[in-house]
Amino acid sequence: MSIESILATLEWTAENSLESARQWKEKSGQRIVGSFPMHFPGEMAHAAGCTPVILQENHEPITVGHGMIYPFYCGFTRSVVDQACKGGYEFLDAIMFGDHCVQLLGAADVVRAKLPNTRVHFYQLISSMSDPWSLGRARETFLNLKEGLEEMIGHKIDDEAMRASIRLFNKNRQLLRQLYQMRRDGDARITAKQMQILVKSSMIMDRAEHTKLLEELLAEFDKSKATAQRGVRVYLSGHFCQSPKTGVLDMIEECGGIVVDDDLYHGQRFISTDVDETGDPLDALAKWYLERNLKVPCPTRVDQNADWENYLLGAMDRSQADGMIVLMAKFCEPHMYYYPEIKEAFDKHGRPHLLIETEHEQNSFEGLRTRVETFLEVVKRQTAARRIAA
């Protein structure tokens, strides 16, 4: 398959997540386990013979859901509730969710009420990551998840099956990270929209099928020669549960930005950390849960060994980004609480950044376009001045 055809296949999956999952269920006969972002280990559901699918915000206007959840909840939670109210999740065999914000808990309560015949499992992952008991508590939670899945499928999940799933998921993450590195180095011309499609589709597809397509894609990129890109090198940060609208990503690049890296959930945050493939699988998953917060710190977790603002400053240097654009989903409380520390750190170090607030109902980008064009022009001039001074 060509690069274009592979990307087209993955884009359809990313934009039609529920229909894609329905079709896979009919084709494979596997149970479909939906999960809320951001910390559910899909490897466990895969080892149980199920297909894990991370629930996505869709593009439809929120209608029925308005009567079930507060209007000041974020677009992701309101969209999830709306989809549940409209019967979009009826085909799911189970849904797993955690508690990384109050809004997600509210959405999960509505989903549970609307799906009385669907297993809806709650997992209380410890949010304090650097305490002596954090590892043990994380393992205990994953054990409870494992037992819930075993009850659903009617038999034990073998440790070797879990290790096999871990190996497959690791390989998938590694291939995606390889594509990220090729983009940073200029060895592959991959737009921000395309990179998001690659990661988002991995959250929905069967991992073996997705991995096979990634291998084909990498082989095709190796045959092609990337053309040099000119523009302002941009780092994208934020957007945890839902993917940024592709129109925003396209607009940034149309204005002269070149997105070279990110810490988006539908990006580096999701693929940053592999799971140990040896030893006890539950121990490995518990360590993965703690270690990924050191790789890409999350404001929904508390960790004395990781500061998000310092991570971002370092990530800017590693990716040789000229400026950072922060994408904040409207009403995202964890991001809103943490952003002042990021702003203070970037202002202190003289690193340019722009905050863009996004929302589910956002249709026009023209107002944002002016702000982005102005920001990129300022960054371009600052970068040129620094180079002359050096």
N, C-alpha and C positions, 0 to 999 in steps of 0.2 A: 504494500500500500504506500501511496505517496504521503508526504508530510501533510498536505492539504486534506486528504481523505481521512487520515487518522485523526487530525484535529477536528474535522467535521463530525466524526463519529463520537468523539469525546464531548464535543460541545452539545450535541443533542442530548446526551446522557446528563450532562451538568444542568441543562436548562429544563429537563423533563424528568426530574429525579424519581417521582412517584410512579410515573408510567414506565420508566426504565426498570424500576424494581418489580413492578407487577409483571412485566414481560419476562424478567429473569425467573420469577417464582413459577410462572407457567412452564417455562422451558426446562428449568432444573429440578423442580419439585421441592426445592429447599424452603425452609421457613425463613421469613424475613424479620430480622430484629432491628427495629428503628431505635435510634438513640439521640438524645439531645447532645449538643457540644458541651464541654470541650475535652472531657477527660475519660470518656468511656473507652476501655481497651477492646477494640474490634476483634483482636486476635482470639479472645475468649469465645465470642459468639461463633466465629469461624471454626474454631476447634470443636464446637458443639454441632457442626454440620449445618449451621445457619449462615445466611448472608447478612452481615451488618451493614446498615444504611444510616448515615447521619442525616437527620431531618433538616430540611433546608427552608429558608424563607422563599416564597414564590413571588411572582410578579403580579398576581391578581389583586385587584382592589379588595380591601378588607370590608366585608359587609355583615354577614351573620355574626362574626366574631365580636363586632362592636358592642353587642349586648352582653358579652360574657367576660370582658376584661377591661381594665382601665385604659382610657385613651392616652395616658402619660406613660404607658409601658412601651418598651422599644419595639421597633418594627418586626424583629424576629419573633418575639413572644406573641405579638398580636397576629402575625401571619400564621404561626403554628396553631393557635387557637382557632382561627378562621378555617384553616384546612381541616382541623378535627371536626368542627361543627358542620362542615359541608361533606363529611364522609370520606375525606381523602385518605384517612389512615385505617379504614375498615379492614384492608387486606393484610395489615401487619399482624404478626403472630405475637409480638411482644414489643414493649418500648422501655428503654432504660434511661433514667435521668438522674442528675445530681443536683447539688444545691449551691452553685457558685454565684447566684444573685437572687434577690427576693422576687424579681419579676419572673424568673424562670420557674420558681416554686409555684407562683400563682398560675402560670401557664400550664404546668404539669397537673395541678389540681383540676383544671377545666378539662384537660385531655383525659384524665382518669374518669371523670364524671361522664364524658361523652362516649367513652369506649368501655362500657361495663363488661364486655365479653373478651377484652384484650388484656393480657398480662402487662401491667404497668409496674415496673420495679423501680424503687427508689434506692439510691446508694449514697451514703453519707461519707464522702471522702474527706479526710482531715485536711483542713485548709492551712494549718500551721506546719510548714515544711521542714523546719530545722530543729524541732524538739527531739529529745532522745527516743520518744515513743512514736514518732511520726511514721517510721518504716513499718513497725508492727501494726499500727492502726490501719495503714494503707493495705497491708496484706490481709488483714481481717475483713476489710470491705470487699476486696476482690474474691476472697473465699466465699463470702455471702452471695456475691454475684454468680460465682461458679455453681453454687448449690441451687440458686434460682433457675439457672439455665438447665441444670441436670434434672430438676423437677419437671421442667417443660418438655424436654426430649425423652424423659423416661429412663435414662441410664447415665452412668458416670462418664465424665469427660477424661479421657486418657491423657496422662502427662506427655506422652510422645506426640499425641495429636496437637496438644498445645504448643509443643516445641516446633512442630512442622508449620503451624500457623504463624508462629513468631518469625520463623525463617522467611516465610513468604512475605509477610508484612515488612520485615526489615529490607528485603530485596527491593520491594516497591518503593519504600522511602529512599533508599540509596540511589535508585534510578532517577527519582525526582530531584534529589539533591545534585546529582550529576548534571541535570539539565539546568539547574540554577547556576552552577559553577560555570557552565559553558556560556550562559547569558552574561554573567559578570565579566568573564574574560573576553567577551566579544566573539566567541567561537560559534555562536548560534544566534540567529535573529529571532528572538521570542518576545512577543509583546506582553504587556502586563495582563491583558485579557486572556491571551493564550496560556500564560503561566497559571492563571487562576483556574482556567478550564482543566488543565492537567491535574491540578491538586484536587479540585472539587469533584471531578469525575471519579477519583480514587476513593472518595468518601461514599460513593454510591454503587459502583460496579463490583462484581466479583473480582477479588484481588488478583487471581491467576489470569483472568481475561485482561484486566487492566495492565498487569505487568508485561504480558506478551505484547500489547500495543506500545508500551513505553520502550521495550527493546527494539521494536521495529522503527519507532520514531528516532531513537538515538542512532541507529544504523543509517537512517536517511540523512540526519543532520551531519554525520561524519562524512558523507559523500558530498554534501553541499558546502559552499564557502560563504561564510557570513560577510556581508558588506559592511564597511565601517559606518558607524552611526555618529551623527553630530547632534549635539544638544546638551541640555543640563542633566547631569546624572542625578536621579531622584531616588530616595529611599522612602518607601511607604510604610506607615506604622498604624496599628490600631485594628479596628473591625474584628471583634472576637467571634461571636456566634454566627453572624451572617456574612456572606460574601459581598464585597462592594459592588455596586451596580457597574456593569461593564461600560456603560456610557461615561461614567466618571473616569474610569481607567483610560478609555480611548481619548477622552477630552484632554487629560494630562499630557498624553503623548502628542496629540494634535497641536498643543500649545508649545511644543518644543522640548518636553521632558523625555528623558530616557529612563524608564524604571529599571534599576539594576539590582534591587534587593528589597526585602520586606520582612516584617515580623507578623504579617496577617495570619489569622487562623486558617484561612483558605490559602495558605502559603507556607512560609518557613516554620511557623509555630506548629503546624500539624505534622511536619515531616522531620523535625529537627533531631529527634532522638530515637535510637534503636533500642531494642530489648535484648538482654543477654540470652543467648541461644542455648546455654548449658545450665545445668543445675535445676533447682526447683522452679517451675514456671511461675508460680504465684510470687515467690521471692523476686524473680526477675521483673515481673510486671510492677510490683511495689517499688522497686528501685527505679524503674523507668519513670513512674509517676513523679518521684522526687527529682530525678536527674533532669527531666525535660524542663523543669522550672529554672534550673541553672543554665540550660542551653538558651532558652528564650523566656525570661521572667514574665509571669502573668499577674496582673493586678488583682485577680480574684484569689490569689494565694499569698500567704505571709511567709517570707523567707529572709532571715537576717543575712544570708550569704549571697543574696541577689538583689540588685537595684535595677529597676527597669530603665531609669534615665541613664545610668552609667553603661548599661548594655547597649542602649541605642547610640550613645556617643561612640562606643567601640565599633559597633556595626557600621556606622557611617564611615569610619576610617577603613575598616576591612573591605568594604565594597567601593571605596573611593567615591562616595556620593558627595555631590556639591550641596545638596539641600534635602530636607525631609518634609514630606507632606503627611500630616496626621489626619487620618480618616476616623472620625468619631461618630458612631451611630447615635442618633438623637435619643436621649433618655437613658443612655448606657451608664449606669451609676458607677461601676468599678472604674471605667475610663475617666469619667468626669471627676471623680475623687482624686485620681492619680495625676491627671494632666498638669496641674499647677507645678508639680515637682519636675516634670519633663520640661516645661517652659522655662522654669528658673534655671535649670542646668544648661539648657541650650543657649539661653540669653547670656549666662555667665561665661560660656566658652565661645561666644560669638558665632554659633552655628545657626544658620538660617533655617527656619521651619515655618510652615503654614498649617493652621488648623482649619479643616473643612468638616462641618457637621452634615451628616447625611440622614435621610429618613425614607421610610418605605414608600411614601406617597410622592417622592421627588420625581418630577417629570421633565422639568426644564433645567438645563445646565448653563444657560447663558450668563446668569449672574456669577456663577462659579468660574466660568471661563475667564472673565475679566480679572478676577482675583488671582487665578492661577497664572495667567499671562504676565501680570504685574510681578508676582513673586518670582517667576522664572527669569524675568528680565533683571530683577534686582540681584538674584543669585549669580547670573551670568556675569554681571559687571563686577560683583565682589570677587568672584573667582578669578577674573582677568586681572583685577588690581593686585590680588595676592601673588599671582604668578609673576607680574612685573616687579613687585617688591622683592620677591625671592631671587 
